[in-house]
Amino acid sequence: MHSPFPESVRLQQARHPPLTIGIVGGGATGITVLRHLSELACGDRAGAIGGILLFDKSGFDGGVAYRTDSDHHLLNMKASKMSIRVGDAEHFLRWTRDRGLQCGGNDHLPRKFYRDYLDDVRKAAIERCRAAGIPVHVEQAEVVGMRPSPDHELLLTTDRGETHLSSVTILCTGHNAPEDHYDLGASPNYFRDPYARFAFADSAGIEVGILGSGLTAVDSATELASTHRLVRMTCFSRSGLLPTVQPITIPGTNDDFRDALHRYVQDREQVEADAFVGKLAELLKAIAGISCDLSCRDLDGDALADLERNIAEAETCEPNVHSYLASIANVVCDAWSRMNAVEKARFMNVYNSGWLRNRSAMPLANAVKIRDLIRAGRLSTVARLRNVVDIGGRFRATLGNGHHRDVDQIIDATGPSYRLNSSPLYLDMQRQGIVTLDALGGVCCGYADSRVHDRHGRPYRNIYAVGSPTKGTHFFAGAVDINMHRTESVIGSILGDAERMDSLASRPAELADARG
Ligand SMILES: Cc1cc2nc3c(=O)[nH]c(=O)nc-3n(C[C@H](O)[C@H](O)[C@H](O)COP(=O)(O)OP(=O)(O)OC[C@H]3O[C@@H](n4cnc5c(N)ncnc54)[C@H](O)[C@@H]3O)c2cc1C
């Protein structure tokens, strides 16, 4: 077994030995964990952290969201929402200024800059730890196995065949490729990666189908339009409607809406999907005067008219449906945690795409580009997609009304998958009975504490997850600001446990119970 740390460090004793914390995944979430630990390690928790192990299989390239080099792939969130430093909302903005970038709090920079931010944050955090005498082992490798060791620690095995010991592991493994819902993977004209370089010819008469009409589809269309000026693009989806548009600034919203919905959720042990969404719509109308139908019943709506209306609304800087839904992200997660499996499935089937369309709104700059593409006849949208099949190198999309459309290329912009059944690590853990995969994405874990559960539903003392691997439990597990807060609470829980073990160390009779 490989131990990257000198024996003196491993044996340096508090009453409870300092923890070696393993971080699996070095995207935005893993770097947020590292950063927060580095700050604590230099402060009053210095003695609690004995070392940090950080693994990333793709070489710290920003992860799925930020590895793109395209100027057309913008941050979906405004710069003022992108700090990963707990308690310091201006951290990212200050970084942009230090870099000489022209960026205000309401701007949406190209995502490649955020990758550079993550890189700088990672390097600074490692330096900070090392200066404080906390060793950090950083490895570009995939963690492919995890099992408990006899002394209650965790053995992490990488695809290089090395094994490392950690006291606690935080799974920050993030997104996976889209799901290939129509089994098109074998076709050479199918792009499973919507951020790939589109190498096909640019000529009039080439029809490109984009699966989805959400934020990923907007990214694909704006990028393709810049490299292929002659092809025609069609977004195929259920509603045929594009995401709503973010107001230019972040307008204040009436807290009564959030508070009333929060009370509705807190008053119930069980939440039903239909009733919850009905209440949300009723309160939004009553308090803010905004209509919102998350069921997307408005099929075959006119996408251009809808987009033009949303752009005009966003330009007023008044709060819109997105502003209100953004204010209740935590309330929706709470509601989700109170739904049983049937209600969660109903929410996903009926309301999720409406939630995404309205909650995950696009930057105004993208909306204007998309509007212009539609007006120029280069982009259209089609609703009621039912199926897509390969018809000998081309594709046939069948629609709910029985019609079909044929296209030459397909870009899968249905968004990243949350299923872990192609990850060697999770398959290994599942095989050993260490975890259960959640049917709605990620692994089974605790809603309040993010501790991963064993196959009997019991929480592990020393395995946590943050971000996408908690999708089925947390529902909303994407944006950096929400993951930053979950990171903070996970680290608080890890260090709180260590403290509790310290205080029990002087009372041996209770120790066995606490470890059990
Ligand atoms: C296209 C896109 C745009 C987005 N834009 C925004 C935005 O503007 N603002 C915002 O707040 N959120 C945005 N998001 C949400 C996004 O989920 C988060 O911002 C953030 O990127 C999530 O980071 P992560 O580290 O959890 O996941 P990821 O970015 O997916 O990173 C996970 C990392 O873990 C590594 N990994 C996985 N498994 C292993 C393993 N077994 N061993 C070792 N390494 C492993 C991967 O290689 C990867 O580097 C966007 C998401 C997408 C998909």
PDBQT file of the ligand as one rigid body, heavy atoms in Angstrom, charges set to zero:
ROOT
HETATM    1  C1  LIG A 601     -22.373  22.534 -19.416  1.00  0.00    +0.000 C 
HETATM    2  C2  LIG A 601     -22.562  22.935 -17.995  1.00  0.00    +0.000 A 
HETATM    3  C3  LIG A 601     -22.484  24.282 -17.650  1.00  0.00    +0.000 A 
HETATM    4  C4  LIG A 601     -22.641  24.658 -16.326  1.00  0.00    +0.000 A 
HETATM    5  N1  LIG A 601     -22.553  25.975 -16.006  1.00  0.00    +0.000 NA
HETATM    6  C5  LIG A 601     -22.675  26.342 -14.720  1.00  0.00    +0.000 A 
HETATM    7  C6  LIG A 601     -22.550  27.707 -14.323  1.00  0.00    +0.000 A 
HETATM    8  O1  LIG A 601     -22.351  28.592 -15.144  1.00  0.00    +0.000 OA
HETATM    9  N2  LIG A 601     -22.662  28.009 -13.020  1.00  0.00    +0.000 N 
HETATM   10  C7  LIG A 601     -22.887  27.056 -12.075  1.00  0.00    +0.000 A 
HETATM   11  O2  LIG A 601     -22.962  27.378 -10.892  1.00  0.00    +0.000 OA
HETATM   12  N3  LIG A 601     -23.024  25.771 -12.419  1.00  0.00    +0.000 NA
HETATM   13  C8  LIG A 601     -22.924  25.397 -13.700  1.00  0.00    +0.000 A 
HETATM   14  N4  LIG A 601     -23.047  24.085 -14.038  1.00  0.00    +0.000 N 
HETATM   15  C9  LIG A 601     -23.301  23.113 -12.987  1.00  0.00    +0.000 C 
HETATM   16  C10 LIG A 601     -22.043  22.305 -12.654  1.00  0.00    +0.000 C 
HETATM   17  O3  LIG A 601     -22.568  21.079 -12.289  1.00  0.00    +0.000 OA
HETATM   18  C11 LIG A 601     -21.224  22.848 -11.512  1.00  0.00    +0.000 C 
HETATM   19  O4  LIG A 601     -20.931  24.194 -11.675  1.00  0.00    +0.000 OA
HETATM   20  C12 LIG A 601     -19.877  22.127 -11.341  1.00  0.00    +0.000 C 
HETATM   21  O5  LIG A 601     -19.160  22.069 -12.544  1.00  0.00    +0.000 OA
HETATM   22  C13 LIG A 601     -20.004  20.758 -10.792  1.00  0.00    +0.000 C 
HETATM   23  O6  LIG A 601     -18.716  20.359 -10.482  1.00  0.00    +0.000 OA
HETATM   24  P1  LIG A 601     -18.368  18.901 -10.003  1.00  0.00    +0.000 P 
HETATM   25  O7  LIG A 601     -16.980  18.958  -9.536  1.00  0.00    +0.000 OA
HETATM   26  O8  LIG A 601     -19.408  18.449  -9.046  1.00  0.00    +0.000 OA
HETATM   27  O9  LIG A 601     -18.532  17.983 -11.282  1.00  0.00    +0.000 OA
HETATM   28  P2  LIG A 601     -17.607  17.881 -12.587  1.00  0.00    +0.000 P 
HETATM   29  O10 LIG A 601     -17.354  19.218 -13.140  1.00  0.00    +0.000 OA
HETATM   30  O11 LIG A 601     -18.255  16.870 -13.457  1.00  0.00    +0.000 OA
HETATM   31  O12 LIG A 601     -16.214  17.321 -12.050  1.00  0.00    +0.000 OA
HETATM   32  C14 LIG A 601     -16.051  16.018 -11.558  1.00  0.00    +0.000 C 
HETATM   33  C15 LIG A 601     -14.600  15.653 -11.689  1.00  0.00    +0.000 C 
HETATM   34  O13 LIG A 601     -14.403  14.385 -11.065  1.00  0.00    +0.000 OA
HETATM   35  C16 LIG A 601     -13.552  13.589 -11.870  1.00  0.00    +0.000 C 
HETATM   36  N5  LIG A 601     -13.860  12.180 -11.554  1.00  0.00    +0.000 N 
HETATM   37  C17 LIG A 601     -15.039  11.545 -11.726  1.00  0.00    +0.000 A 
HETATM   38  N6  LIG A 601     -14.948  10.277 -11.260  1.00  0.00    +0.000 NA
HETATM   39  C18 LIG A 601     -13.700  10.123 -10.783  1.00  0.00    +0.000 A 
HETATM   40  C19 LIG A 601     -12.998   9.030 -10.172  1.00  0.00    +0.000 A 
HETATM   41  N7  LIG A 601     -13.592   7.862  -9.952  1.00  0.00    +0.000 N 
HETATM   42  N8  LIG A 601     -11.707   9.209  -9.822  1.00  0.00    +0.000 NA
HETATM   43  C20 LIG A 601     -11.094  10.407 -10.025  1.00  0.00    +0.000 A 
HETATM   44  N9  LIG A 601     -11.710  11.472 -10.612  1.00  0.00    +0.000 NA
HETATM   45  C21 LIG A 601     -12.993  11.330 -10.971  1.00  0.00    +0.000 A 
HETATM   46  C22 LIG A 601     -13.891  14.011 -13.299  1.00  0.00    +0.000 C 
HETATM   47  O14 LIG A 601     -12.827  13.750 -14.164  1.00  0.00    +0.000 OA
HETATM   48  C23 LIG A 601     -14.150  15.513 -13.132  1.00  0.00    +0.000 C 
HETATM   49  O15 LIG A 601     -12.976  16.256 -13.321  1.00  0.00    +0.000 OA
HETATM   50  C24 LIG A 601     -22.901  23.685 -15.348  1.00  0.00    +0.000 A 
HETATM   51  C25 LIG A 601     -22.990  22.338 -15.709  1.00  0.00    +0.000 A 
HETATM   52  C26 LIG A 601     -22.811  21.963 -17.017  1.00  0.00    +0.000 A 
HETATM   53  C27 LIG A 601     -22.898  20.513 -17.381  1.00  0.00    +0.000 C 
ENDROOT
TORSDOF 0
